[in-house]
Amino acid sequence: MTTLEQQKQSAELIKTLAHKAWESSSFKDELVKNPVSTIESVMGYKLAENAKVIVEDQTNASFFFLNIPRKPNLDEMELTDEQLEMISGGELVIIATVGLGIACVGLFAAGIAIGQAID
């Protein structure tokens, strides 16, 4: 399950990679050609051994890119301790799936915004 902290770290990494690619065409070319090793060099540590990353250069304003995120596996999702505490206290709980869906839409919207910002 992806935690809120992991979502924040992922968003920050995407932001960092985009800015570096905007500033350096050689970095952008390397990111597209060798995404795993390039991302690892930015993060300072290795990705999972079976990690596969696809990077598309979306800087051409003539194209509209749509990323279809993977469907969440609800059977394997568990509530965090914080969410369990909220339930036991009677507070409103936002299920992780909703948060994941919002994060995916946010990343999609960020891709659109990034594409429009280049114009």
Helices and strands as residue ranges (DSSP letters): H 4-23, H 25-33, H 35-43, G 74-76, H 81-88, H 96-118
